[in-house]
Amino acid sequence: MSAVKPLEAVARDRVGKGAARAVRRQGQVPAIIYGGGQPPQPIAIDLVRTRTLIYAGGFKTTLFEIDAGGKKTRAIPKDFQLDPVNGVPLHVDFLRVVAGQTLTVEVPAHFVNEDAAPGIKQSGGTLNIVLHTLPLEVPADAIPDAIEIDLTGRAIGDSIHISDVTLPANATFAGDPDAPIATIVPPTVLGAEVEAEEAAIAEAQASEAAEEKAEDAPEEAAESEKKED
């Protein structure tokens, strides 16, 4: 389970686009804490700290104790926005967490014991991951860091479904139990796709080169005529 992390914040008394831009100019990220039967609380958090937390992974499964001017609130990130060009955090939404609350979160899936999977180790197959995260309903104070999925004994053609995975106590799946998480595919399947893609790229490049050569031909002929004159 992830430990509760402290997060320093500053209370905001202004909201809106103009106020948000002013916060960002000060090296902070505008954010808001909502839910729990209480009014929304606008805050600002340090940009560098926020960026580090987001890119470290597991941000949306981490429970924070947010200290805004001495007022401490436990909350979990519900959503965040990044600048599409430079990836800088633009805004964070936090969901207020109350005692006994159950949350639906996306928990990373970690695949272990590939060396003990005959389909990968002996047959040269490839692990084709369908779901990188699993939707779980868990108590707010018992969110797992990740769910380990054991590949021991898995052969070519095997599919791993949500129902095959052992969950921690107090956790239940929020999605379709029959949904596939991963499959072990033969080495030729992905290899053929890669070869086909490479062939298509080569054909497109050859066609483009031929078109450029055809376009340049009249110009080269004209240059040749000038030299002869």
Contacts in CASP RR format, 6 or more apart in sequence:
PFRMAT RR
TARGET T0000
AUTHOR 0000-0000-0000
METHOD contacts of the structure
MODEL  1
MSAVKPLEAVARDRVGKGAARAVRRQGQVPAIIYGGGQPPQPIAIDLVRT
RTLIYAGGFKTTLFEIDAGGKKTRAIPKDFQLDPVNGVPLHVDFLRVVAG
QTLTVEVPAHFVNEDAAPGIKQSGGTLNIVLHTLPLEVPADAIPDAIEID
LTGRAIGDSIHISDVTLPANATFAGDPDAPIATIVPPTVLGAEVEAEEAA
IAEAQASEAAEEKAEDAPEEAAESEKKED
1 141 0 8 1.000
1 142 0 8 1.000
1 143 0 8 1.000
1 144 0 8 1.000
1 145 0 8 1.000
2 58 0 8 1.000
2 61 0 8 1.000
2 62 0 8 1.000
2 63 0 8 1.000
2 143 0 8 1.000
2 144 0 8 1.000
2 145 0 8 1.000
4 63 0 8 1.000
4 64 0 8 1.000
4 65 0 8 1.000
4 74 0 8 1.000
4 141 0 8 1.000
5 53 0 8 1.000
5 62 0 8 1.000
5 63 0 8 1.000
5 64 0 8 1.000
5 65 0 8 1.000
6 64 0 8 1.000
6 65 0 8 1.000
6 67 0 8 1.000
7 45 0 8 1.000
7 49 0 8 1.000
7 64 0 8 1.000
7 65 0 8 1.000
7 66 0 8 1.000
7 67 0 8 1.000
8 45 0 8 1.000
8 46 0 8 1.000
8 49 0 8 1.000
8 67 0 8 1.000
9 31 0 8 1.000
9 43 0 8 1.000
9 44 0 8 1.000
9 45 0 8 1.000
9 66 0 8 1.000
9 67 0 8 1.000
9 68 0 8 1.000
9 69 0 8 1.000
10 28 0 8 1.000
10 43 0 8 1.000
10 44 0 8 1.000
10 45 0 8 1.000
10 68 0 8 1.000
10 69 0 8 1.000
11 41 0 8 1.000
11 42 0 8 1.000
11 43 0 8 1.000
11 68 0 8 1.000
11 69 0 8 1.000
11 71 0 8 1.000
12 19 0 8 1.000
12 23 0 8 1.000
12 30 0 8 1.000
12 42 0 8 1.000
12 43 0 8 1.000
12 44 0 8 1.000
13 42 0 8 1.000
14 22 0 8 1.000
14 42 0 8 1.000
15 32 0 8 1.000
15 42 0 8 1.000
19 30 0 8 1.000
20 30 0 8 1.000
20 91 0 8 1.000
23 29 0 8 1.000
23 30 0 8 1.000
23 44 0 8 1.000
24 30 0 8 1.000
24 47 0 8 1.000
24 90 0 8 1.000
26 44 0 8 1.000
27 46 0 8 1.000
27 47 0 8 1.000
28 44 0 8 1.000
28 45 0 8 1.000
28 46 0 8 1.000
28 47 0 8 1.000
29 44 0 8 1.000
29 45 0 8 1.000
29 46 0 8 1.000
29 47 0 8 1.000
29 50 0 8 1.000
29 89 0 8 1.000
29 90 0 8 1.000
29 91 0 8 1.000
29 92 0 8 1.000
30 42 0 8 1.000
30 43 0 8 1.000
30 44 0 8 1.000
30 90 0 8 1.000
30 91 0 8 1.000
30 92 0 8 1.000
31 42 0 8 1.000
31 43 0 8 1.000
31 44 0 8 1.000
31 45 0 8 1.000
31 91 0 8 1.000
31 92 0 8 1.000
31 93 0 8 1.000
31 94 0 8 1.000
32 40 0 8 1.000
32 41 0 8 1.000
32 42 0 8 1.000
32 43 0 8 1.000
32 92 0 8 1.000
32 93 0 8 1.000
32 94 0 8 1.000
33 40 0 8 1.000
33 41 0 8 1.000
33 43 0 8 1.000
33 66 0 8 1.000
33 73 0 8 1.000
33 75 0 8 1.000
33 94 0 8 1.000
33 95 0 8 1.000
33 96 0 8 1.000
34 40 0 8 1.000
34 41 0 8 1.000
34 93 0 8 1.000
34 94 0 8 1.000
34 95 0 8 1.000
34 96 0 8 1.000
35 95 0 8 1.000
35 96 0 8 1.000
36 96 0 8 1.000
36 97 0 8 1.000
36 98 0 8 1.000
36 101 0 8 1.000
37 96 0 8 1.000
38 96 0 8 1.000
41 68 0 8 1.000
41 73 0 8 1.000
43 66 0 8 1.000
43 68 0 8 1.000
45 66 0 8 1.000
45 92 0 8 1.000
47 88 0 8 1.000
47 89 0 8 1.000
50 89 0 8 1.000
50 92 0 8 1.000
51 88 0 8 1.000
51 89 0 8 1.000
53 59 0 8 1.000
53 62 0 8 1.000
54 80 0 8 1.000
54 82 0 8 1.000
54 89 0 8 1.000
58 108 0 8 1.000
58 145 0 8 1.000
59 77 0 8 1.000
59 80 0 8 1.000
60 76 0 8 1.000
60 77 0 8 1.000
60 78 0 8 1.000
60 79 0 8 1.000
60 80 0 8 1.000
60 105 0 8 1.000
60 106 0 8 1.000
61 76 0 8 1.000
61 105 0 8 1.000
61 106 0 8 1.000
61 107 0 8 1.000
61 108 0 8 1.000
61 143 0 8 1.000
61 144 0 8 1.000
61 145 0 8 1.000
62 76 0 8 1.000
62 77 0 8 1.000
62 143 0 8 1.000
63 74 0 8 1.000
63 75 0 8 1.000
63 76 0 8 1.000
63 97 0 8 1.000
63 140 0 8 1.000
63 141 0 8 1.000
63 143 0 8 1.000
64 74 0 8 1.000
64 75 0 8 1.000
64 76 0 8 1.000
64 77 0 8 1.000
64 94 0 8 1.000
65 72 0 8 1.000
65 73 0 8 1.000
65 74 0 8 1.000
66 72 0 8 1.000
66 73 0 8 1.000
66 74 0 8 1.000
66 75 0 8 1.000
66 94 0 8 1.000
73 96 0 8 1.000
74 96 0 8 1.000
74 97 0 8 1.000
74 140 0 8 1.000
75 94 0 8 1.000
75 95 0 8 1.000
75 96 0 8 1.000
75 97 0 8 1.000
76 94 0 8 1.000
76 95 0 8 1.000
76 97 0 8 1.000
76 103 0 8 1.000
76 105 0 8 1.000
76 140 0 8 1.000
76 143 0 8 1.000
77 92 0 8 1.000
77 93 0 8 1.000
77 94 0 8 1.000
77 95 0 8 1.000
78 93 0 8 1.000
78 94 0 8 1.000
78 95 0 8 1.000
79 92 0 8 1.000
79 93 0 8 1.000
80 89 0 8 1.000
80 90 0 8 1.000
80 91 0 8 1.000
80 92 0 8 1.000
80 93 0 8 1.000
81 89 0 8 1.000
81 90 0 8 1.000
81 91 0 8 1.000
81 92 0 8 1.000
82 88 0 8 1.000
82 89 0 8 1.000
82 90 0 8 1.000
83 89 0 8 1.000
83 90 0 8 1.000
95 103 0 8 1.000
97 103 0 8 1.000
97 140 0 8 1.000
98 140 0 8 1.000
100 139 0 8 1.000
100 140 0 8 1.000
100 141 0 8 1.000
101 139 0 8 1.000
101 140 0 8 1.000
102 137 0 8 1.000
102 138 0 8 1.000
102 139 0 8 1.000
102 140 0 8 1.000
103 137 0 8 1.000
103 138 0 8 1.000
103 139 0 8 1.000
103 140 0 8 1.000
103 143 0 8 1.000
104 135 0 8 1.000
104 136 0 8 1.000
104 137 0 8 1.000
104 174 0 8 1.000
105 135 0 8 1.000
105 136 0 8 1.000
105 138 0 8 1.000
105 143 0 8 1.000
106 133 0 8 1.000
106 134 0 8 1.000
106 135 0 8 1.000
106 136 0 8 1.000
107 133 0 8 1.000
107 134 0 8 1.000
107 136 0 8 1.000
107 138 0 8 1.000
107 143 0 8 1.000
107 144 0 8 1.000
107 145 0 8 1.000
107 146 0 8 1.000
107 147 0 8 1.000
108 132 0 8 1.000
108 133 0 8 1.000
108 145 0 8 1.000
108 146 0 8 1.000
108 147 0 8 1.000
109 129 0 8 1.000
109 131 0 8 1.000
109 132 0 8 1.000
109 133 0 8 1.000
109 134 0 8 1.000
109 146 0 8 1.000
109 147 0 8 1.000
109 149 0 8 1.000
109 181 0 8 1.000
109 182 0 8 1.000
110 146 0 8 1.000
110 147 0 8 1.000
110 148 0 8 1.000
110 149 0 8 1.000
111 127 0 8 1.000
111 129 0 8 1.000
111 148 0 8 1.000
111 149 0 8 1.000
111 151 0 8 1.000
111 182 0 8 1.000
112 148 0 8 1.000
112 149 0 8 1.000
112 150 0 8 1.000
112 151 0 8 1.000
113 150 0 8 1.000
113 151 0 8 1.000
113 152 0 8 1.000
114 120 0 8 1.000
114 121 0 8 1.000
114 127 0 8 1.000
114 151 0 8 1.000
115 121 0 8 1.000
116 151 0 8 1.000
116 152 0 8 1.000
116 153 0 8 1.000
117 127 0 8 1.000
117 151 0 8 1.000
117 152 0 8 1.000
117 153 0 8 1.000
117 154 0 8 1.000
117 155 0 8 1.000
117 184 0 8 1.000
118 153 0 8 1.000
118 154 0 8 1.000
118 155 0 8 1.000
119 125 0 8 1.000
119 153 0 8 1.000
119 154 0 8 1.000
119 155 0 8 1.000
119 156 0 8 1.000
119 158 0 8 1.000
119 184 0 8 1.000
120 126 0 8 1.000
120 127 0 8 1.000
120 151 0 8 1.000
120 154 0 8 1.000
120 184 0 8 1.000
123 155 0 8 1.000
123 156 0 8 1.000
123 186 0 8 1.000
123 187 0 8 1.000
124 187 0 8 1.000
125 156 0 8 1.000
125 184 0 8 1.000
125 185 0 8 1.000
125 186 0 8 1.000
125 187 0 8 1.000
126 184 0 8 1.000
126 185 0 8 1.000
126 186 0 8 1.000
126 187 0 8 1.000
126 189 0 8 1.000
126 190 0 8 1.000
127 151 0 8 1.000
127 182 0 8 1.000
127 183 0 8 1.000
127 184 0 8 1.000
128 182 0 8 1.000
128 183 0 8 1.000
128 184 0 8 1.000
128 185 0 8 1.000
128 190 0 8 1.000
129 181 0 8 1.000
129 182 0 8 1.000
130 179 0 8 1.000
130 180 0 8 1.000
130 181 0 8 1.000
130 182 0 8 1.000
130 183 0 8 1.000
131 162 0 8 1.000
131 179 0 8 1.000
131 180 0 8 1.000
131 181 0 8 1.000
131 182 0 8 1.000
134 147 0 8 1.000
134 162 0 8 1.000
134 165 0 8 1.000
134 173 0 8 1.000
134 181 0 8 1.000
135 173 0 8 1.000
135 174 0 8 1.000
135 175 0 8 1.000
136 144 0 8 1.000
136 147 0 8 1.000
136 167 0 8 1.000
136 171 0 8 1.000
136 172 0 8 1.000
136 173 0 8 1.000
136 174 0 8 1.000
137 171 0 8 1.000
137 172 0 8 1.000
137 173 0 8 1.000
137 174 0 8 1.000
138 144 0 8 1.000
138 168 0 8 1.000
138 170 0 8 1.000
138 171 0 8 1.000
138 172 0 8 1.000
139 170 0 8 1.000
142 168 0 8 1.000
142 169 0 8 1.000
142 170 0 8 1.000
142 171 0 8 1.000
144 168 0 8 1.000
144 171 0 8 1.000
147 165 0 8 1.000
147 167 0 8 1.000
147 168 0 8 1.000
149 160 0 8 1.000
149 165 0 8 1.000
149 181 0 8 1.000
149 182 0 8 1.000
151 160 0 8 1.000
154 160 0 8 1.000
154 184 0 8 1.000
155 184 0 8 1.000
156 184 0 8 1.000
156 185 0 8 1.000
156 186 0 8 1.000
157 183 0 8 1.000
157 184 0 8 1.000
157 185 0 8 1.000
157 186 0 8 1.000
158 183 0 8 1.000
158 184 0 8 1.000
159 180 0 8 1.000
159 182 0 8 1.000
159 183 0 8 1.000
160 180 0 8 1.000
160 181 0 8 1.000
160 182 0 8 1.000
160 183 0 8 1.000
161 177 0 8 1.000
161 178 0 8 1.000
161 179 0 8 1.000
161 180 0 8 1.000
161 181 0 8 1.000
162 173 0 8 1.000
162 175 0 8 1.000
162 176 0 8 1.000
162 177 0 8 1.000
162 178 0 8 1.000
162 179 0 8 1.000
162 181 0 8 1.000
163 177 0 8 1.000
163 178 0 8 1.000
164 181 0 8 1.000
165 181 0 8 1.000
167 173 0 8 1.000
END
